Amino acid sequence: MKKITVLLAGVAASWSLSVFADSQVTVYYPGTTETAQVSHAQNLAQLLASPALNNRSWWPGTVIAEKQATAVAEQQYQQTLTRLKAWAAEEEGDQAAAINQVIRQLTALNVTGRQFTSLDPDWVRLRPQANRRLEGEYRVYTVQQPSTVTVMGAIAGAGKTSWQPGRDTRDYLDGHQRLAGAERNIAVVIAPDGDVKEAPVAYWNHRHTEAAPGSILYIGFSAWALPEQYEDLNQQIISVLTHRIPD
């Protein structure tokens, strides 16, 4: 599998350096339609200390998103679905079925213009370079600490499974049959904070790799299965998964 690249890295909204930075932030809470508004936070430290967020989220999985970056993320999400559907239309049988399963998985997601920065208040407080200035409109999606990992991609039985401390990535995949055209040697682990790493899972290259609670374990399509015009589809799908709105 080619080295993973996050396609939206270059389009994340720039954090303003203006001394007059101002912001409007909408905070979302899991399992409810309740929201809160935080106005005029000049930086992350001020935002995270607000009553709307203070001790109200599991920080590794908390997502902050910017308005313009969200428009780009949604556009690339739709482009990814369109390309998958075009590929499925060119295939038949088991290969088409595998592609359509991935389409169904992605269709169930919502994406946002995630900004890849730590929202841990202690980290931000102790590292001035992490205390980024805020300007414009943002959304923050809070989460409760998860107890599952999610298996996705070209694999049977996709969905959530119980997380266990110290468990190897390969063990989470046991009992899940690879679908037609699936990658068999590498799984991609997408952590709740958006970090992406490869986990060798075949008998010949296996290396113990753990997944944090809330991670996605993505099984992509192998290089030999992807037509030349779709060879970057795995990277596009991974980018979508790093920008998903948390459950």
Order of alpha helices (4+ residues) and beta strands (2+ residues): beta-beta-alpha-beta-alpha-alpha-alpha-beta-beta-beta-alpha-beta-beta-beta-alpha
